[in-house]
Amino acid sequence: MNIPDTMKGVWLTGHGGLEMLEYREDIPVPRPGPGDVLVRVEAAGINNTDINTRTAWCSKDNQDAADASWSGNSLVFPRIQGADVCGSIVGIGKTVDAARIGERVLIEPCIREANGGQLTAPWYFGSECDGGLAEYAVVASRHAFIVNTTLKSFELASFPCSYSTAENMLTRANVVATDRVLITGASGGVGSAAIQLAKARGAHVTAITSSFKAAEIQRIGADETLSRDEDLKTYFGTDTIDVVIDLVAGAGWPALLDIMKPGGRYAVAGAIGGPMVELDIRTLYLKDLSFFGCTVLEPEVFGNLVRQIEGGRIRPLVAETYPLSEIAAAQKSFLAKKHTGKIILTL
């Protein structure tokens, strides 16, 4: 296959609004290093992390956004974002098996190897390095996972970021079949993924979502749904939930701990309801609760996720698709939060 010198893609030119996303057709095509593969991107998903990076949401000091990347360091611009990537390998570095050419792959978004070396702290694909919002992307061969399935590429692009985040939360919290699990923010990409993956483990799942999305959330596997304004302590009583998978935080956060059983496990990977919460430290230690902040994927998580996909135990939830050139419209739709599942960009 002839690889062109330039490609279509989206540059993030700085922190700010949608005006910082620049669609171009003259971006240099990246070249794989010795241990890398070159992926022809076929579809890429919209996710909170890419938007949070653009807006510098992760920064604790929004004055200069010097800590606004996934790793807490300054971002280098222009940057090609995009962590949810499905595509086919079209080029390889000199130490990569030539048999990999032609494989359809999902890219693991948590990067532990780049530029021919092991990283001291993991990167996020599309943050510390260029990602998949372009026709071509380079990644270390170990992070490109072959996937054997009849699912379309735009469907597969719904999996990498959200589903690996959800699987990582369930792994860290050691969710098993006997657990009663509460999932907040259940209609989003990670929340809807967590429902399916928790059910695949045999757990009983209660999902918190908007009332108009309840039927869809039950259809994908939730045993019961609650509206966002439900009084959790009245509904559950105290000491009834084994595991909380939280993506919301915010003002209602203390009730999540009140309803957990002694010895319960709390895993968090988002704060769409607000990052500042009030903690009565006595609840934490008197109930022997375990807290898990979940960002870096455990080493086994992405491979386990691919096996779940190939086994048909989880399915994609694609709400909308847009061409890459309409990324601004896609992100506007994402931010409106009217959808269930993922919004996908196609190339």
Phi, psi and omega in degrees: 000131175283125179263123180290168178277331181233163184212165172277147179181180181239123173266134164270116187264353179170175177282140178153211184275193182297339178295346178279354177265117185242110177281129183225161177238015183230028180281133178300135176288129180291154179245135183288141171282183186306320183257016186258166169237150174258123184251127169278109186288133179251332179199150180215143184264156171271136178214163182300324185296316179298318179292318178298323178294316180300317185273358183064029180300326183288345182286136174274353178225087185290000179292319181235354177053033182288345180240034191267001178274175180298326182273354181090010177253172178293143177275148176259126181249150356287152180233135171270115179276190175113099182260339182263101190228131168235136179190193182236142179286124181239353179205156184220156170280170189292341179261005182263139179301127181298340179295345180288337180299129181099347179293136169274132190225157164251139179266127176291123186285340179267108190262124179250351179223132179203149178055035176079008181222162176281136182275141177288330174223136185299149173260168174246129182298122183094005177238287178282345175219163179295144182248217194253012178274057180195171183291332181226149177215148178248139176208154175302140185306324183296338182264003176254107187261119175297141180228124182253104184198160176273358179297147178287160181296323179293332175286318180296329180293350177281349189270314199306302187285303185296313186287325177290324175298314180297314180296324178294319178298317180292324178292313181297323181274359177053053180288130180233175188297333183275358185278147168256119190244135173250129181240123176267162180056044195286345182269350179284180183299312181288318181298314180292328175294317181298325177301307183297318183288326175293321177293326177297334176274352178092007182285160172271127188242126168250130185242136176260125184203175174293146183300326183284351177256000188299317182298319179294321180293322176291326181295328180273359170135348182298136178286330176202156178234151176232147175284162184293337181263010178295138174280105188295322181292325176289319184289312187265334195076190179261157171060051182235341186253131179280318187223135170249125173254106191248130176236006190245311187057228176078193189295329183276008187301317184304329181294332179298322180285326181297324184274353181283146176291155169305134184083008181291164184238132181241124178238136184226140177214026179184163182211053184292343177271355181129135185279345183261126181230165179252122182243122168274105187301337179295325178298319180298310187273329179288333178263004179053045180281151174246131180250138179230112169276126192239103175235297180288130181289138169298147188303329184273351192296311187292321176298319176298320179297315180300320178295324176295320178296310183296330179278356179071020182275346173228158182226155182286149174237097182253116182277315183209157170232148178223150168292154183304325182297342181256036183299324180297316178296322179296317180290326175299315179297319179301314183290339177289339175059035177265354188259165171239126181098219190245151169252129190242140173259135180248149181238000000 
